[in-house]
Amino acid sequence: MATAPAHVAHAPLEGAARVWGTIALSAATFMNVLDSSIANVSLPAISGDLGVSATQGTWVITSFAVANAIAVPLTGFMTQRFGQVRLFVLSIALFMLTSLLCGLAPNMTTLILFRAAQGFVAGPMIPLSQTLLLASYPKAKAGLAMAMWAMTTLVAPVMGPLLGGWITDNISWPWIFYINLPVGFVAAAITWALYRNRDSATYKVPIDAIGLGLLVLWVGSLQLMLDKGKELDWFHSSTIVALAVIAVVAFAFFLIWELTEEHPVVDLSLFKRRNFWTGAFATAIAYGLFFGNVVIMPLWLQQWMGYTATDAGMVTAPVGLLAIVFSPIVGLTVAKVDPRRYTTFSFLVFALVLFMRSRFSTQADFWTLMIPTIIQGVAMAFFFIPLVTITLSGLTPDRIPAASGLSNFLRITAGAMGTSIATTVWENRAALHHAQLVEAVTSGSSATASAITGLGGTGFSADQVLGQLNRMVDQQAFMLAADDLFYASAVIFILLIPLVWLSRPPKGGAGASDAAAGAH
């Protein structure tokens, strides 16, 4: 049987080649991250044009997420067979092709199929872009390289909804996919020109078909359960129960098979390393908390505070400002400062921001809402790079793609779970607060009588008055529910800090040198 070839370290790029390499790799990453969020605001237009309901239209998002979650942990395996550079460029090329096909899709079924293909081929791009970027820089500048890369991933999620909305309103929705073509072509061409002679050695390991099949089964079932749970009322639905059972059983068989297989499709032995599992789980849980709150904030503003989509975007967009300022500082100093200290600081700032939000009321003005968002940028700058440093510290370069893919998979899955859990808890807490608030709305209450008299005087009928009262109670109930969610998230961030300190400090900055993947 063939043995794995020894890893060959290439000299860092110099001068203009390094600059162009950074631009190309960052552009590919930007395109990938942007595409995961740009379609969200275009769903009404897509559903209307293709003649389907809004509920069916959400499969445009779901299909991409499910396929992407399946592909990401396969990065290490595919890298062994194809090489880092060839796989990365092939991933970009196929991403461009599937983007074109998505724009040309004549009906919803075809669009969903092409979106699933797009999500799958996008899987290796995030981890491999970081792997190649780190190989382009001297070890002393590895932290700076990570910071420069991270800045693109902070801007893309903010630009996605804004750009998607503008394109949909002013051109047409297929162009949210067509814009990937020029960006992808430039990124692929520059990457191939600079890196084709720097590819990693390939190793024709046997394809673990059973492991791959089990991975597709349990990840696909889990993602579908998370994406459709709220819509189908969770475990009151037989569909959700069936998906949950399939996911649990398939996952159990997957673990047993992969731990005993000689050439596993996912390298679970990485979890034997303390720094890997502590860093990966801390990243995943924190990202799930962060992403859940990112989803709730604009929903609350638009549904209950009277904000337009553009205004809600203006409140949430500044999160990247201080992150862009502080990321280079973190990158330059992460090799000299214990990354556990930086991560602890990040979690404390996240907790502070969420505590500030837990004090919101329906009287909060624009600046009261925006200030915590601006402060949150500091937490983000000190979050990604130190945790990646911890997660991948001490790993040999040939294991970094596998570790990157696996840690990214945990983060993506946690993001999906965070979204589902946050929206469900928000609505459940709102129902509880609504029930408690209406107990005070009685015929004997002077406040109730005053409100009814005031509303009646504006010309509302009796039913309309009661409808307005119910709307006011709903507004307060959802505000209190959002406050509960923000407060609970702040507490969990504090409780996460000890997990980070279970890791060992990277020696001599080696962790920063090896940090080749992990967060966006």
C-alpha atoms as one frame of an Amber mdcrd trajectory, in Angstrom:
protein
   0.000   0.000   0.000   1.237   3.511  -0.838   2.526   5.603   2.044   1.880
   9.281   2.591   4.615  11.461   1.066   6.636  13.743   3.296   5.428  17.330
   3.415   7.581  19.732   1.379   7.738  23.265   2.783   7.878  26.008   0.142
   9.617  29.323   0.693   7.269  32.265   1.373   6.302  34.499  -1.534   8.043
  37.853  -1.825   7.087  41.377  -2.867   4.385  41.813  -5.487   3.758  38.062
  -5.731   2.742  37.966  -2.058   0.466  41.005  -2.493  -1.289  39.527  -5.540
  -1.564  36.138  -3.845  -3.207  37.729  -0.814  -5.657  39.635  -3.031  -6.590
  36.525  -5.038  -7.096  34.276  -2.021  -9.049  36.944  -0.146 -11.233  37.639
  -3.197 -12.171  33.965  -3.453 -13.018  33.904   0.245 -15.020  37.117  -0.047
 -17.008  35.668  -2.966 -17.743  32.479  -1.005 -18.854  34.201   2.210 -20.848
  36.813   0.306 -22.767  34.124  -1.571 -23.878  32.438   1.627 -25.833  35.565
   2.662 -26.533  37.540  -0.522 -29.515  35.381  -1.552 -31.383  35.888   1.735
 -32.867  39.274   0.861 -33.646  38.167  -2.715 -35.886  35.253  -1.719 -39.203
  37.109  -2.248 -38.163  38.129  -5.771 -36.849  34.638  -6.599 -39.995  32.937
  -5.274 -42.251  35.334  -7.158 -40.413  35.006 -10.476 -40.329  31.207 -10.320
 -43.928  30.915  -9.159 -43.479  29.235  -5.789 -44.368  30.120  -2.207 -41.954
  31.940   0.100 -41.658  28.742   2.159 -40.498  26.773  -0.876 -38.111  29.597
  -1.693 -36.193  29.058   1.560 -34.810  25.865   0.041 -32.497  28.123  -1.973
 -30.738  28.822   1.339 -31.204  25.386   2.890 -29.788  23.425  -0.058 -26.603
  25.521  -0.094 -26.117  25.183   3.685 -26.674  21.408   3.763 -24.304  20.675
   0.873 -21.667  23.063   2.206 -21.773  21.470   5.668 -21.212  18.039   4.110
 -18.288  19.185   1.946 -16.285  21.182   4.499 -15.066  18.241   6.661 -13.983
  16.435   3.476 -11.328  19.087   2.783  -8.460  17.074   4.279  -9.386  13.919
   2.397  -9.792  15.714  -0.951  -6.528  17.606  -0.430  -4.667  14.309  -0.105
  -6.045  13.130  -3.439  -5.864  16.317  -5.516  -3.376  18.664  -3.835  -4.130
  21.984  -2.133  -3.681  24.276  -5.158  -5.431  22.066  -7.708  -8.376  21.498
  -5.357  -8.658  25.209  -4.545  -8.604  26.336  -8.182 -10.987  23.525  -9.176
 -13.317  24.607  -6.372 -13.342  28.199  -7.695 -13.934  27.048 -11.285 -16.849
  24.814 -10.292 -18.226  27.584  -8.066 -18.276  29.902 -11.086 -19.990  27.247
 -13.224 -22.672  26.517 -10.627 -23.202  30.266 -10.101 -23.876  30.650 -13.832
 -26.276  27.719 -13.765 -28.098  29.188 -10.731 -28.665  32.440 -12.606 -29.960
  30.575 -15.660 -32.221  28.191 -13.694 -35.683  28.074 -15.348 -37.565  26.792
 -12.296 -37.215  26.372  -8.520 -36.353  22.650  -8.643 -33.412  23.310 -10.949
 -32.257  26.301  -8.903 -32.278  24.242  -5.683 -30.272  21.483  -7.388 -27.653
  23.966  -8.653 -27.506  25.742  -5.275 -26.780  22.401  -3.596 -23.989  21.783
  -6.106 -22.671  25.300  -5.492 -22.621  24.718  -1.725 -20.757  21.434  -2.119
 -18.008  22.730  -4.422 -17.593  25.781  -2.145 -16.644  23.565   0.813 -12.834
  23.479   0.409 -12.446  27.164  -0.485 -12.507  28.678   3.018  -9.972  26.371
   4.729  -7.664  26.096   1.709  -7.556  29.855   1.139  -6.118  30.223   4.628
  -3.760  27.289   4.212  -2.309  28.788   1.026  -2.195  32.293   2.480  -0.169
  31.151   5.484   2.253  29.343   3.182   2.800  32.668   1.374   4.067  34.523
   4.458   7.109  34.069   6.706   6.240  32.530  10.068   6.959  35.823  11.808
   4.157  37.480   9.806   1.646  34.634  10.035  -0.572  36.528  12.457  -0.669
  39.555  10.164  -1.634  37.315   7.244  -4.487  35.894   9.264  -5.640  39.389
  10.208  -5.670  40.580   6.603  -7.650  37.502   5.583 -10.090  37.911   8.488
 -10.948  41.460   7.441 -12.458  40.203   4.170 -14.643  37.767   6.087 -15.887
  40.522   8.401 -16.955  42.781   5.536 -18.615  40.121   3.345 -21.509  39.141
   5.661 -22.383  42.831   6.103 -22.210  43.589   2.373 -24.167  40.475   1.365
 -27.695  41.639   2.270 -26.997  45.247   1.206 -25.554  44.234  -2.194 -28.188
  41.536  -2.722 -30.991  43.985  -2.038 -29.552  46.620  -4.380 -29.023  44.131
  -7.233 -32.514  42.669  -6.828 -34.165  46.103  -6.762 -32.145  47.716  -9.560
 -31.174  44.881 -11.933 -32.599  41.366 -11.404 -31.997  38.509  -8.975 -29.924
  36.270 -11.356 -27.159  38.870 -11.137 -26.524  37.984  -7.477 -25.021  34.821
  -8.970 -23.504  36.296 -12.144 -21.300  38.711 -10.173 -19.286  35.686  -9.009
 -17.962  35.067 -12.527 -15.473  37.959 -12.916 -14.330  37.705  -9.284 -13.844
  33.941  -9.531 -12.026  34.165 -12.864  -9.505  36.705 -11.551  -8.987  34.788
  -8.289  -8.486  31.448 -10.058  -6.145  32.868 -12.701  -3.875  34.663 -10.219
  -3.864  31.703  -7.803  -2.909  29.242 -10.534  -0.192  31.548 -11.900   1.432
  32.024  -8.476   0.846  28.694  -6.744   0.787  25.952  -9.395   4.416  25.035
  -8.667   3.824  25.108  -4.906   1.169  22.397  -4.687   1.149  19.802  -1.923
   1.991  16.195  -2.709  -0.946  13.919  -3.496  -1.617  10.605  -1.840  -4.091
   8.211  -3.467  -5.805   6.928  -0.353  -8.763   4.583  -0.877 -12.165   6.265
  -0.879 -14.009   5.534   2.347 -17.388   5.097   0.653 -19.218   3.896   3.768
 -17.856   6.742   5.898 -18.766   9.246   3.180 -22.279   7.839   2.897 -22.810
   8.000   6.667 -21.455  11.561   6.750 -23.890  12.675   4.042 -26.765  10.936
   5.839 -26.253  12.334   9.339 -25.107  15.821   8.361 -27.857  16.167   5.766
 -30.515  15.013   8.241 -29.205  17.321  10.977 -29.081  20.382   8.716 -32.571
  19.743   7.354 -33.866  19.317  10.901 -32.293  22.617  11.986 -33.432  24.539
   8.917 -37.011  23.238   8.897 -37.571  22.739  12.648 -39.106  26.131  13.387
 -41.299  26.020  10.279 -42.651  22.546  11.141 -43.029  23.198  14.915 -40.039
  21.079  15.872 -40.748  17.749  17.564 -44.500  18.098  17.142 -43.760  17.183
  13.526 -43.193  13.544  12.529 -40.807  14.763   9.821 -38.543  16.483  12.355
 -38.649  13.454  14.670 -37.681  11.154  11.781 -34.797  13.454  10.743 -33.555
  13.592  14.347 -33.591   9.790  14.693 -31.792   9.331  11.370 -29.167  11.934
  12.334 -28.460  10.354  15.751 -28.295   6.759  14.488 -26.200   7.640  11.425
 -23.853   9.748  13.579 -23.326   6.842  16.004 -22.459   4.479  13.135 -20.270
   7.193  11.576 -18.225   7.558  14.780 -17.725   3.810  15.141 -16.774   3.387
  11.492 -14.393   6.355  11.239 -12.555   5.451  14.466 -11.823   1.948  13.148
 -11.272   2.708   9.446  -7.649   2.765   8.236  -8.282   5.630   5.796 -11.200
   7.604   7.297 -12.901  10.297   5.254 -12.759  12.591   8.335  -9.716  12.533
  10.647 -11.352  12.238  14.069  -7.963  11.553  15.683  -7.553  15.350  15.767
  -9.820  15.352  18.822  -7.036  13.609  20.753  -5.245  16.955  20.774  -6.362
  19.107  23.701  -5.795  22.410  21.919  -7.794  21.278  18.906 -10.927  20.209
  20.728 -10.918  23.076  23.226 -10.329  25.678  20.506 -12.766  24.118  18.038
 -15.586  23.754  20.563 -15.032  27.234  22.033 -15.131  28.684  18.507 -18.254
  26.724  17.594 -20.251  27.581  20.717 -19.243  31.255  20.650 -20.006  31.518
  16.928 -23.408  29.891  17.470 -24.207  32.467  20.186 -22.956  35.326  18.037
 -24.819  34.199  14.913 -28.076  33.574  16.778 -28.024  37.129  18.122 -27.058
  38.519  14.709 -30.242  36.965  13.312 -32.535  38.114  16.151 -31.463  41.775
  16.157 -32.691  42.774  12.647 -35.794  40.586  13.010 -36.775  42.436  16.179
 -36.035  45.845  14.638 -38.061  45.190  11.482 -40.999  43.317  12.978 -41.533
  45.223  16.215 -39.601  48.508  16.132 -40.777  49.816  12.762 -37.344  49.756
  11.090 -37.008  49.194   7.354 -34.574  46.574   6.067 -32.135  49.350   5.141
 -32.361  51.000   8.560 -31.905  47.664  10.330 -28.855  47.091   8.155 -27.464
  50.459   9.198 -27.776  49.456  12.869 -25.983  46.125  12.371 -23.440  47.109
   9.692 -20.922  49.020  11.916 -19.883  45.745  13.587 -16.982  45.550  11.126
 -15.530  49.022  11.751 -13.467  48.426  14.904 -12.842  44.821  13.831 -11.002
  46.112  10.771  -9.003  48.534  12.957  -7.976  46.016  15.632  -7.503  42.840
  13.540  -4.019  43.850  12.250  -2.954  44.691  15.823  -4.094  41.275  17.045
  -2.380  39.599  14.103   0.938  41.321  14.771   0.928  40.553  18.504  -0.745
  37.131  18.758   2.647  35.368  18.615   3.847  37.400  21.594   0.716  37.354
  23.777  -0.971  34.248  25.148  -3.949  33.801  22.764  -6.026  32.582  25.717
  -5.814  36.114  27.165  -7.014  37.652  23.906  -9.890  35.157  23.685 -10.897
  35.843  27.294 -10.964  39.573  26.549 -13.092  38.891  23.463 -15.649  36.846
  25.424 -15.839  39.535  28.130 -16.534  42.223  25.509 -19.165  40.010  23.848
 -20.788  39.571  27.278 -20.703  43.348  27.865 -22.311  44.040  24.478 -25.063
  41.498  25.070 -25.667  42.814  28.594 -26.065  46.335  27.132 -28.595  44.955
  24.645 -30.473  43.164  27.422 -31.333  46.639  28.774 -33.057  47.732  25.539
 -36.646  48.948  25.606 -39.099  49.921  22.888 -38.026  53.536  23.507 -34.402
  52.867  22.446 -33.257  55.312  19.780 -30.956  54.682  16.801 -27.705  55.492
  18.613 -28.627  53.476  21.697 -29.046  50.475  19.400 -25.887  51.151  17.405
 -23.333  51.712  20.192 -23.218  48.042  21.327 -22.833  47.025  17.662 -19.783
  49.262  17.272 -18.233  47.904  20.489 -18.861  44.354  19.278 -16.307  44.929
  16.524 -13.571  44.874  19.190 -14.762  41.472  20.400 -14.731  40.085  16.858
 -11.155  41.233  16.250  -9.934  39.431  19.363 -12.109  36.362  18.717 -11.186
  34.766  15.387  -7.402  34.916  15.202  -6.501  33.823  18.782  -8.955  30.899
  18.688  -7.612  29.727  15.332  -4.128  29.966  16.830  -5.142  27.746  19.747
  -7.062  25.248  17.602  -4.278  24.585  15.091  -1.231  25.038  17.302   1.314
  22.248  17.118  -0.149  20.613  14.015   2.144  19.663  11.143   1.392  21.514
   7.870   0.050  18.387   6.164  -2.687  18.015   8.823  -3.835  21.638   8.721
  -6.350  21.249   5.831  -8.088  18.363   7.647  -8.096  20.260  10.951  -9.325
  23.404   9.209 -12.144  21.561   7.492 -13.252  19.832  10.690 -13.176  22.999
  12.824 -15.009  24.910  10.090 -17.646  22.175   9.986 -18.238  22.509  13.734
 -18.525  26.276  13.367 -20.960  26.112  10.428 -23.133  23.555  12.208 -23.084
  25.631  15.405 -24.151  28.688  13.399 -27.167  26.781  12.035 -28.009  25.518
  15.523 -27.602  28.999  17.002 -30.033  30.460  14.478 -32.660  27.763  15.057
 -32.346  27.835  18.845 -32.353  31.642  19.082 -35.453  32.141  16.931 -37.336
  29.348  18.704 -36.431  30.552  22.209 -37.282  34.131  21.224 -40.787  33.185
  20.102 -41.389  30.871  23.088 -40.293  33.536  25.578 -42.448  36.094  23.755
 -45.485  33.818  24.152 -44.735  33.532  27.875 -44.330  37.291  28.320 -47.495
  37.906  26.300 -49.471  35.622  28.620 -48.064  37.423  31.664 -48.694  40.907
  30.269 -52.308  40.307  29.250 -53.097  39.396  32.852 -52.799  43.125  33.586
 -55.133  44.091  30.723 -58.451  43.872  32.580 -61.648  45.856  32.591 -60.869
  47.042  36.128 -57.475  48.484  35.164 -57.335  52.275  34.884 -54.441  52.041
  32.390 -56.494  49.704  30.193 -59.529  51.956  30.378 -57.416  54.995  29.510
 -55.835  53.219  26.535 -59.225  52.050  25.217 -60.673  55.550  25.570 -57.685
  57.111  23.823 -57.714  54.661  20.924 -61.476  54.888  20.604 -61.212  58.634
  20.299 -59.063  58.280  17.161 -61.939  56.640  15.289 -61.056  52.960  15.781
 -63.904  50.472  16.147 -64.099  48.278  19.268 -62.424  45.356  17.481 -59.709
  47.629  16.089 -59.040  49.003  19.563 -58.540  45.483  20.924 -56.327  44.690
  17.935 -54.163  47.731  18.688 -53.905  46.741  22.349 -52.846  43.227  21.364
 -50.206  44.675  19.019 -48.825  46.813  21.861 -48.663  43.788  24.159 -46.941
  41.763  21.416 -44.372  44.531  20.927 -43.505  44.551  24.607 -43.498  40.735
  24.799 -41.025  40.343  21.925 -38.848  43.124  23.344 -38.703  41.358  26.724
 -38.006  38.033  24.983 -35.116  39.595  23.051 -33.745  41.014  26.313 -33.940
  37.532  27.882 -32.041  36.048  24.951 -29.335  38.731  25.047 -28.874  38.296
  28.809 -28.657  34.486  28.609 -26.118  34.747  25.781 -23.984  37.131  27.881
 -23.935  34.608  30.739 -22.951  31.742  28.411 -20.042  33.798  27.015 -18.750
  34.202  30.575 -19.149  30.473  31.220 -17.158  29.694  28.049 -13.976  31.318
  29.376 -12.808  28.294  31.463 -13.038  26.082  28.337 -10.438  28.261  26.620
  -8.066  27.927  29.584  -8.143  24.128  29.343  -5.890  24.490  26.296  -2.117
  24.723  26.515  -0.392  27.948  25.454   1.295  27.647  22.034   5.059  27.599
  22.511   7.080  30.394  21.010   4.338  31.611  18.753   4.179  28.340  16.841
   0.447  28.358  17.042   0.225  31.576  15.110   2.538  30.164  12.465   0.394
  27.120  11.961  -2.981  28.825  12.211  -4.151  28.160   8.711  -7.897  28.058
   8.964 -10.985  28.340  11.037 -13.298  31.331  11.114 -15.263  33.787   9.011
